[in-house]
Amino acid sequence: MQKAQDFTKVMQDMAGKFPFDQKAFTESFKSSAMLSEKVAKVALEAAEKSSEISAKWTKDTLVKVGALTKVKEEPADYSKAVSDFAAAAAEMAAENLAAFAEVAKKAQMETVELMLAAGKDFSEDAAAAVKKAQTDVTTAAKKAAAAVK
């Protein structure tokens, strides 16, 4: 009966001969982690600011509702109170939506800046890694050719 060949040693030998720059891999991982940290910081700052806007909007609305619920002397005062509340609510909505838009705009701009910087860094790192790999492969090929002769 024929025994199946174990390719483990063959694969280990092949992987050992393939040029792999552990330092470049480590640096790439660190760069990626730093980018993730910066993007997370932008997102958390935007979430914090949005939360502050929401809390202020809610507090201001509750103050306006408190004024709306007070007893009035004349029936016409109730309709005026509702009208005033609706106008104030519309104004608050416009102000707060503009504030949310500013938060989103700032987060978007910061994220784009981070991505552009990261793209530049990654392309420089990749170019250096490709150049080193090309040099290593060329050297290995020359050694192999010399060994064959």
Helices and strands as residue ranges (DSSP letters): H 8-17, H 22-68, H 75-148
